[in-house]
Amino acid sequence: METPPPTTPRTEPTDADVEAFKQQLGRPPRGLRAIAHRCPCGQPDVVETAPRLPDGTPFPTLYYLTCPKAASAIGTLEANGVMKDMTARLESDEDLAAAYRAAHEDYVRRRDEIEELAGFPSAGGMPDRVKCLHVLVAHSLAAGPGVNPLGDEAIAMLPQWWRRGACVTLPAAPAEDGR
């Protein structure tokens, strides 16, 4: 599959985006900073979160995948052993391991530009293993192709999750004249 293009630049969340998030995850957002990527259907599918939640708890997952259709498809990849295979390749492919370390450094740099979380890892198992494809795909969607090689690979394995319509349906906005 071709990677959906990144949202450039990231956008401030609208009330409709917050409502979509609530429907996607079944709860209100915590630490929501921006919409980092929009699905081709128009809904947010990756959000950028603050490095610390409002109560001060560290939250190292800068890019959070919210689309349940994408998350389900990624879960299928995980269940099929893709993470184990990718981790094994990291141990034997020096070029891939170097590119994955660079992805880790990119992730931490982006997070630390907002607020440094000293001593906290990046996310998804970076830089030495693959622990969560959801994080790697979210990073690839938010940063664009070529930044996270294993996120890009996972995206290429996914079906086009948006083809059967949006994962959530929001009520139509009222007309300006109130009708």
RAMO-V479144 format. One record per backbone hydrogen bond with DSSP energy under -1.0 kcal/mol. CO is the residue of the C=O (numbers start at 1). NH is the residue of the N-H. E is the energy in kcal/mol with one decimal. If there is no record, write none. Layout:
CO,NH,E + CO,NH,E
//
This chain:
11,35,-3.3 + 14,18,-2.2 + 15,19,-2.2 + 16,20,-2.5 + 17,21,-2.6 + 18,22,-2.4 + 19,23,-2.2 + 20,24,-2.9 + 21,25,-2.8 + 22,26,-1.8 + 31,50,-2.7 + 34,48,-2.8 + 35,11,-2.0 + 37,45,-2.2 + 37,46,-1.6 + 39,42,-2.7 + 43,39,-2.8 + 45,66,-2.3 + 46,36,-1.7 + 46,37,-1.8 + 47,64,-2.8 + 48,33,-3.1 + 48,34,-1.4 + 51,59,-3.9 + 53,56,-2.9 + 57,53,-3.0 + 60,62,-1.5 + 62,49,-2.7 + 64,47,-2.5 + 67,71,-2.7 + 68,72,-2.3 + 69,73,-2.0 + 70,74,-2.4 + 71,75,-2.4 + 72,76,-1.7 + 73,77,-1.5 + 74,78,-2.5 + 75,79,-2.6 + 76,80,-1.5 + 77,82,-1.9 + 78,81,-1.7 + 81,85,-2.1 + 82,86,-2.6 + 83,87,-2.6 + 84,88,-2.1 + 85,89,-2.0 + 86,90,-1.9 + 87,91,-1.2 + 89,93,-2.4 + 93,97,-2.6 + 94,98,-2.3 + 95,99,-2.3 + 96,100,-2.5 + 97,101,-2.2 + 98,102,-2.1 + 99,103,-1.8 + 100,104,-2.3 + 101,105,-2.5 + 102,106,-2.3 + 103,107,-2.6 + 104,108,-2.7 + 105,109,-2.5 + 106,110,-2.5 + 107,111,-2.3 + 108,112,-3.3 + 109,113,-1.7 + 111,114,-1.3 + 111,115,-2.3 + 117,120,-2.2 + 123,126,-1.6 + 124,131,-3.3 + 124,132,-1.4 + 125,129,-2.0 + 132,136,-1.4 + 133,137,-2.9 + 134,138,-2.3 + 135,139,-2.6 + 136,140,-2.3 + 137,141,-2.8 + 138,142,-2.6 + 139,143,-3.0 + 140,144,-2.1 + 144,147,-1.2 + 148,152,-2.7 + 149,153,-2.0 + 150,154,-2.2 + 151,155,-2.4 + 152,156,-2.1 + 153,157,-1.1 + 155,158,-1.1 + 159,161,-1.7 + 160,163,-2.0 + 162,165,-2.1 + 175,178,-2.3
//
